[in-house]
Amino acid sequence: MKPEKYHFDVVVIGAGIIGIAVSLAHAKKGLQVLLVEKNPTFGQGISSRNSEVIHAGIYYPPNSLKAKFCRRGMVLLYDYCRDKMIPHKRIGKLIVQTDNHQKDDLQKIYANGLFNGCTELRLIDEKELKKLEPEVKGINAIWSPNTGIVDSHAFMNAMLIDLQKEGGTIVFNHQFEKFFPTDKGIECLVNSSVIITAKKLINSAGLDSVSLTKSIIGFPETYQGNIIFCKGTYFGYKNRLPFSHLIYPLPNNEGLGIHFTLDMNLDGKFGPDTEWVEQEDYKLDETRTNHTFKEIKKFWPKCDCHYLRPIYAGIRPKLGTKKHFNKDFVIQTTEVHNIPGLINLFGIESPGLTSALSIAEYIANE
Ligand SMILES: Cc1cc2nc3c(=O)[nH]c(=O)nc-3n(C[C@H](O)[C@H](O)[C@H](O)COP(=O)(O)OP(=O)(O)OC[C@H]3O[C@@H](n4cnc5c(N)ncnc54)[C@H](O)[C@@H]3O)c2cc1C
């Protein structure tokens, strides 16, 4: 049987936050867009297992892609949420110094935030911290009033509705298998039975984005990269929580440290912790609770370990090795890998949700 054949200007792999945002940005330019997802519905990958925080762009090294996309993404996301009535809240965040040794580090984060354009940040002392969060123990803190929370599924849903209104096509239960770059575009084999030709192919397959490049005929091995999975488990608290803002310790090498966040139902959770895993595995492990408890105690001495329990886990896609991994997003264009029309998005971990609309804007202008 001959395969069915279709042609699109832009084909996007994966209906996560990034793939949906990128599809919408292209459709708004009047291009014929096809978004293909292997699962029966959208947002089942990294996009449904995160903290749902709208980040202000404080920590990221100046001029990094994270710094560039996060700040602009935050502005675009707040505007989009307001226009589309997506549940969100500019709830504010505290980065708390719990130890005297951390004084210089807190100052450095503050200075970095200012450099990244977060001029709304304020350094506050213990007294002011107590007023904001009476049960948090800290010596000093950074107050970030622009940090917020969003219902990430409502965000994805609103973008999908817009994508359909703009004439975009969305297909679920279809998986990309192989790619053949040709003079007329990239031919993509889907579900072993359909060939889709794309002038522009955007690989936003999240945890699968690196392994998919092995199926692109002629893709240079040097640029395939090595993906490693850093699992993060979240912990619920089966008792009243006394916080009304997001509370973070100082960041560590793997991420932002075990922090406290609220969702749009104002349910609180702690996490995510960090654990290197070999494969996509979301199993919950009670034995991780003790380490999390010790980290929480540093900023909330009244925490009672008996109330903590793991509730869900997500996986951060990192590029490199456990010791030396890339800390920035990677956007690979033709200039890098020499395959016309192909854009690979690798390592889109936090703040990918916040950055989605600005990453999409950038790629649509490529
Ligand atoms: C623990 C954790 C916490 C985070 N917290 C925050 C936060 O608070 N704020 C923030 O801004 N960001 C946060 N992030 C980052 C954010 O969640 C991600 O950057 C974002 O969700 C990535 O979306 P994506 O579309 O790239 O990936 P995904 O959501 O994984 O989407 C990729 C899609 O591709 C599909 N796919 C894969 N292979 C194929 C194929 N061959 N054919 C068809 N479809 C395919 C998958 O099924 C999947 O649906 C966090 C991330 C993690 C891991």
Ligand as a Chemical Component Dictionary entry (heavy atoms), coordinates in Angstrom:
data_LIG
# 
_chem_comp.id                   LIG 
_chem_comp.type                 NON-POLYMER 
_chem_comp.pdbx_formal_charge   0 
_chem_comp.three_letter_code    LIG 
# 
loop_
_chem_comp_atom.comp_id 
_chem_comp_atom.atom_id 
_chem_comp_atom.alt_atom_id 
_chem_comp_atom.type_symbol 
_chem_comp_atom.charge 
_chem_comp_atom.model_Cartn_x 
_chem_comp_atom.model_Cartn_y 
_chem_comp_atom.model_Cartn_z 
_chem_comp_atom.pdbx_ordinal 
LIG C1  C1  C 0 10.481 19.269 37.407 1  
LIG C2  C2  C 0 10.270 20.437 36.471 2  
LIG C3  C3  C 0 9.779  21.645 36.943 3  
LIG C4  C4  C 0 9.597  22.723 36.084 4  
LIG N1  N1  N 0 9.053  23.883 36.571 5  
LIG C5  C5  C 0 8.896  24.938 35.744 6  
LIG C6  C6  C 0 8.345  26.148 36.215 7  
LIG O1  O1  O 0 7.899  26.241 37.350 8  
LIG N2  N2  N 0 8.294  27.211 35.370 9  
LIG C7  C7  C 0 8.760  27.144 34.088 10 
LIG O2  O2  O 0 8.759  28.160 33.409 11 
LIG N3  N3  N 0 9.220  25.981 33.585 12 
LIG C8  C8  C 0 9.289  24.878 34.368 13 
LIG N4  N4  N 0 9.750  23.694 33.886 14 
LIG C9  C9  C 0 10.074 23.606 32.462 15 
LIG C10 C10 C 0 8.856  23.342 31.582 16 
LIG O3  O3  O 0 7.963  22.453 32.188 17 
LIG C11 C11 C 0 9.363  22.741 30.252 18 
LIG O4  O4  O 0 10.349 23.588 29.728 19 
LIG C12 C12 C 0 8.272  22.581 29.225 20 
LIG O5  O5  O 0 7.151  21.944 29.756 21 
LIG C13 C13 C 0 8.835  21.770 28.061 22 
LIG O6  O6  O 0 7.832  21.585 27.130 23 
LIG P1  P1  P 0 8.114  20.791 25.791 24 
LIG O7  O7  O 0 6.993  21.088 24.905 25 
LIG O8  O8  O 0 9.509  21.095 25.317 26 
LIG O9  O9  O 0 8.188  19.248 26.235 27 
LIG P2  P2  P 0 7.007  18.210 26.492 28 
LIG O10 O10 O 0 5.944  18.795 27.300 29 
LIG O11 O11 O 0 7.650  16.967 27.008 30 
LIG O12 O12 O 0 6.426  17.936 25.045 31 
LIG C14 C14 C 0 7.071  17.123 24.093 32 
LIG C15 C15 C 0 6.004  16.310 23.400 33 
LIG O13 O13 O 0 6.584  15.610 22.304 34 
LIG C16 C16 C 0 5.891  14.387 22.162 35 
LIG N5  N5  N 0 6.712  13.488 21.343 36 
LIG C17 C17 C 0 7.908  12.941 21.671 37 
LIG N6  N6  N 0 8.383  12.184 20.673 38 
LIG C18 C18 C 0 7.451  12.241 19.666 39 
LIG C19 C19 C 0 7.371  11.660 18.370 40 
LIG N7  N7  N 0 8.339  10.860 17.889 41 
LIG N8  N8  N 0 6.288  11.932 17.596 42 
LIG C20 C20 C 0 5.296  12.742 18.077 43 
LIG N9  N9  N 0 5.316  13.305 19.298 44 
LIG C21 C21 C 0 6.385  13.072 20.088 45 
LIG C22 C22 C 0 5.723  13.942 23.608 46 
LIG O14 O14 O 0 4.711  12.960 23.742 47 
LIG C23 C23 C 0 5.392  15.243 24.310 48 
LIG O15 O15 O 0 4.008  15.476 24.414 49 
LIG C24 C24 C 0 9.936  22.593 34.709 50 
LIG C25 C25 C 0 10.416 21.381 34.233 51 
LIG C26 C26 C 0 10.569 20.295 35.087 52 
LIG C27 C27 C 0 11.063 18.983 34.548 53 
# 
loop_
_chem_comp_bond.comp_id 
_chem_comp_bond.atom_id_1 
_chem_comp_bond.atom_id_2 
_chem_comp_bond.value_order 
_chem_comp_bond.pdbx_ordinal 
LIG C1  C2  SING 1  
LIG C2  C3  SING 2  
LIG C2  C26 DOUB 3  
LIG C3  C4  DOUB 4  
LIG C4  N1  SING 5  
LIG C4  C24 SING 6  
LIG N1  C5  DOUB 7  
LIG C5  C6  SING 8  
LIG C5  C8  SING 9  
LIG C6  O1  DOUB 10 
LIG C6  N2  SING 11 
LIG N2  C7  SING 12 
LIG C7  O2  DOUB 13 
LIG C7  N3  SING 14 
LIG N3  C8  DOUB 15 
LIG C8  N4  SING 16 
LIG N4  C9  SING 17 
LIG N4  C24 SING 18 
LIG C9  C10 SING 19 
LIG C10 O3  SING 20 
LIG C10 C11 SING 21 
LIG C11 O4  SING 22 
LIG C11 C12 SING 23 
LIG C12 O5  SING 24 
LIG C12 C13 SING 25 
LIG C13 O6  SING 26 
LIG O6  P1  SING 27 
LIG P1  O7  DOUB 28 
LIG P1  O8  SING 29 
LIG P1  O9  SING 30 
LIG O9  P2  SING 31 
LIG P2  O10 DOUB 32 
LIG P2  O11 SING 33 
LIG P2  O12 SING 34 
LIG O12 C14 SING 35 
LIG C14 C15 SING 36 
LIG C15 O13 SING 37 
LIG C15 C23 SING 38 
LIG O13 C16 SING 39 
LIG C16 N5  SING 40 
LIG C16 C22 SING 41 
LIG N5  C17 SING 42 
LIG N5  C21 SING 43 
LIG C17 N6  DOUB 44 
LIG N6  C18 SING 45 
LIG C18 C19 SING 46 
LIG C18 C21 DOUB 47 
LIG C19 N7  SING 48 
LIG C19 N8  DOUB 49 
LIG N8  C20 SING 50 
LIG C20 N9  DOUB 51 
LIG N9  C21 SING 52 
LIG C22 O14 SING 53 
LIG C22 C23 SING 54 
LIG C23 O15 SING 55 
LIG C24 C25 DOUB 56 
LIG C25 C26 SING 57 
LIG C26 C27 SING 58 
# 
